Amino acid sequence: MGHSAAVWDHRASLELTKDWNGIEQVVLRNPQGASARVSLHGGQVISWRNDRGEELLFTSSKAILKAPKAMRGGISICFPQFGNCGSLEQHGFARSKIWTIEDDPPPLHPNDSLGKSFIDLLLKPAEEDLKCWPHGFEFRLRVSLASDGNLIMISRIRNINGKTL
Ligand SMILES: O=P(O)(O)OC[C@H]1O[C@@H](O)[C@H](O)[C@@H](O)[C@@H]1O
């Protein structure tokens, strides 16, 4: 009896590491050698490489890679706004926060996990965030690397205080 895809252990394909500022990063790998690197700073995918090791994402040489400054490169999470309306910071605060890894997130469709290397991240507002944007929320982000090297990101935002966002 061989192992089927149903018992694929996605954790075996994850590497946890830290950047030069001590902020955690997660590296996803697939069996063909593709990879994606996700920083908990901003929940930002900062590298996506194909199976030939070629980088597919741009990062500016002028990027400041130190929280709480947003990183200029990779895939930014712009929440709760894109742009610079009102008193919120440009493109929202999510990209400058330290996200956490969620071990047991609310379920997604099984197809979203099967055969993929993935990580689930979570952002909840801190007191200071509620002062400039008074909404309780949970922002869940799944970043997956598929066996064909595709990168998939699923955002789920839950309103937890019943007021319209
Ligand atoms: O410079 P930031 O805040 O990282 O924003 C990234 C870019 O966001 C875009 O929306 C702006 O048009 C650019 O001018 C800006 O450089």
The ligand as a Gaussian input file, in Angstrom:
#p B3LYP/6-31G(d) Opt

LIG

0 1
 O        5.724000      53.790000      -2.271000
 P        4.747000      52.865000      -1.671000
 O        3.963000      53.456000      -0.527000
 O        5.324000      51.518000      -1.338000
 O        3.667000      52.583000      -2.790000
 C        3.996000      51.884000      -3.938000
 C        3.431000      52.580000      -5.167000
 O        2.026000      52.554000      -5.100000
 C        1.355000      53.078000      -6.244000
 O       -0.039000      53.014000      -6.050000
 C        1.744000      54.510000      -6.439000
 O        1.154000      54.977000      -7.628000
 C        3.249000      54.622000      -6.542000
 O        3.622000      55.984000      -6.637000
 C        3.918000      53.998000      -5.325000
 O        5.309000      54.021000      -5.466000

